[in-house]
């Protein structure tokens, strides 16, 4: 079998690594108790006072149990690294069901008076349902204005309901 130059280089590198390992183990390694130190200390060393609590020795169990054993770690304050973002959770929730269409019945004068008394100037849509700016004041979905509750912000209108009375305020073009 013929040895090429590439194999000679790899063999040389392997030999250097083995020599370095042997030198490291013989000259630079401190003997451990497992290796059986030939020298015994002449007198025992005094115990060293430690001001910082050392973590418990790792044992079988959950990581959270190990973290609970460390006094400086409070898991109630730390968020879960694997929990999804609140924005992701909101994005995965289905949209709210559509509101039932109002049933037209006899003319309600209170609804006409409400619509005439208030002017819709802006709409803000959001995942919470949104808000409407009416007469210069912001009214969020679920809030009440003159007895009518804002229930939806859709397209260019805001829907208010009071009992069976439904009013849709629209933006002026």
C-alpha positions as semicolon CSV with decimal commas, in nm:
position;residue;x (nm);y (nm);z (nm)
1;X;0,000;0,000;0,000
2;X;0,133;0,335;-0,107
3;X;0,107;0,633;0,130
4;X;0,036;0,965;-0,036
5;X;0,133;1,310;0,092
6;X;-0,215;1,381;0,230
7;X;-0,202;1,072;0,452
8;X;0,148;1,169;0,572
9;X;0,020;1,514;0,679
10;X;-0,281;1,362;0,863
11;X;-0,053;1,109;1,033
12;X;0,184;1,388;1,144
13;X;-0,106;1,592;1,286
14;X;-0,234;1,285;1,472
15;X;0,111;1,221;1,619
16;X;0,141;1,585;1,735
17;X;-0,203;1,564;1,899
18;X;-0,114;1,242;2,084
19;X;0,216;1,391;2,207
20;X;0,036;1,708;2,323
21;X;-0,222;1,497;2,511
22;X;0,047;1,294;2,686
23;X;0,240;1,608;2,786
24;X;-0,079;1,772;2,914
25;X;-0,170;1,469;3,128
26;X;0,178;1,419;3,270
27;X;0,296;1,776;3,337
28;X;-0,009;1,997;3,364
29;X;-0,284;1,783;3,519
30;X;-0,333;1,804;3,895
31;X;-0,396;1,470;4,057
32;X;-0,756;1,418;4,163
33;X;-0,898;1,199;4,435
34;X;-1,014;0,952;4,174
35;X;-0,658;0,911;4,045
36;X;-0,523;0,853;4,398
37;X;-0,293;1,137;4,491
38;X;0,038;1,006;4,627
39;X;0,082;1,310;4,851
40;X;-0,138;1,370;5,153
41;X;-0,176;1,721;5,290
42;X;0,025;1,776;5,606
43;X;-0,258;1,959;5,784
44;X;-0,621;2,009;5,690
45;X;-0,711;2,340;5,530
46;X;-0,953;2,563;5,722
47;X;-1,304;2,589;5,577
48;X;-1,365;2,889;5,353
49;X;-1,666;3,110;5,432
50;X;-1,882;3,172;5,126
51;X;-2,113;3,474;5,127
52;X;-2,306;3,374;4,815
53;X;-2,533;3,071;4,837
54;X;-2,403;2,798;4,612
55;X;-2,656;2,623;4,391
56;X;-2,759;2,275;4,488
57;X;-2,582;1,983;4,327
58;X;-2,761;1,875;4,011
59;X;-2,973;1,568;4,055
60;X;-3,237;1,391;3,855
61;X;-3,552;1,597;3,814
62;X;-3,702;1,889;3,631
63;X;-3,508;2,203;3,545
64;X;-3,771;2,408;3,730
65;X;-3,694;2,215;4,050
66;X;-3,325;2,299;4,009
67;X;-3,408;2,666;3,949
68;X;-3,635;2,673;4,255
69;X;-3,341;2,552;4,465
70;X;-3,147;2,869;4,377
71;X;-3,255;3,147;4,615
72;X;-3,184;3,434;4,371
73;X;-3,423;3,296;4,103
74;X;-3,794;3,373;4,131
75;X;-3,984;3,177;3,865
76;X;-4,303;3,375;3,928
77;X;-4,135;3,693;3,798
78;X;-3,957;3,529;3,503
79;X;-4,172;3,472;3,193
80;X;-4,185;3,134;3,025
81;X;-3,939;3,133;2,737
82;X;-4,152;2,886;2,542
83;X;-4,488;3,062;2,583
84;X;-4,624;3,226;2,268
85;X;-4,645;3,604;2,247
86;X;-4,976;3,769;2,343
87;X;-4,990;3,915;1,992
88;X;-4,973;3,564;1,846
89;X;-5,250;3,441;2,074
90;X;-5,475;3,731;1,972
91;X;-5,400;3,668;1,604
92;X;-5,504;3,303;1,630
93;X;-5,838;3,371;1,798
94;X;-6,137;3,365;1,566
95;X;-6,313;3,694;1,494
96;X;-6,619;3,771;1,703
97;X;-6,948;3,645;1,560
98;X;-7,141;3,895;1,350
99;X;-7,408;4,093;1,524
100;X;-7,766;4,003;1,442
101;X;-7,922;4,229;1,183
102;X;-8,164;4,478;1,332
103;X;-8,527;4,395;1,284
104;X;-8,702;4,695;1,137
105;X;-9,019;4,769;1,324
106;X;-9,205;5,084;1,402
107;X;-9,010;5,409;1,382
108;X;-8,832;5,488;1,707
109;X;-8,807;5,861;1,766
110;X;-8,534;5,816;2,030
111;X;-8,305;5,660;1,770
112;X;-8,365;5,946;1,526
113;X;-8,299;6,201;1,800
114;X;-7,977;6,022;1,900
115;X;-7,856;6,013;1,539
116;X;-7,936;6,383;1,490
117;X;-7,772;6,489;1,816
118;X;-7,433;6,320;1,758
119;X;-7,170;6,343;1,486
120;X;-6,923;6,065;1,405
121;X;-6,587;6,213;1,308
122;X;-6,340;5,918;1,325
123;X;-6,323;5,541;1,361
124;X;-6,047;5,333;1,516
125;X;-6,049;4,961;1,438
126;X;-5,856;4,713;1,651
127;X;-5,861;4,353;1,771
128;X;-6,060;4,469;2,077
129;X;-6,344;4,590;1,856
130;X;-6,226;4,947;1,816
131;X;-6,355;5,290;1,910
132;X;-6,536;5,587;1,759
133;X;-6,476;5,959;1,802
134;X;-6,817;6,116;1,850
135;X;-6,860;6,487;1,914
136;X;-6,484;6,508;1,981
137;X;-6,480;6,235;2,248
138;X;-6,361;5,877;2,211
139;X;-6,615;5,604;2,284
140;X;-6,484;5,246;2,294
141;X;-6,684;4,937;2,204
142;X;-6,892;4,847;2,510
143;X;-6,915;5,204;2,643
144;X;-7,244;5,394;2,663
145;X;-7,336;5,735;2,523
146;X;-7,679;5,885;2,611
147;X;-7,818;5,540;2,691
148;X;-7,691;5,379;2,368
149;X;-7,406;5,127;2,383
150;X;-7,143;5,117;2,109
151;X;-7,144;4,756;1,991
152;X;-6,946;4,759;1,665
153;X;-6,719;4,962;1,442
154;X;-6,762;4,845;1,082
155;X;-6,655;5,003;0,754
156;X;-6,737;5,372;0,792
157;X;-7,007;5,341;1,058
158;X;-7,049;5,287;1,429
159;X;-7,342;5,081;1,559
160;X;-7,521;5,179;1,882
161;X;-7,791;4,970;2,050
162;X;-8,039;5,057;2,324
163;X;-8,276;4,767;2,387
164;X;-8,436;4,696;2,049
165;X;-8,336;5,037;1,911
166;X;-8,038;5,028;1,672
167;X;-7,860;5,339;1,538
168;X;-7,582;5,335;1,279
169;X;-7,385;5,659;1,275
170;X;-7,190;5,706;0,951
171;X;-6,900;5,930;0,867
172;X;-6,977;6,234;0,653
173;X;-6,816;6,206;0,312
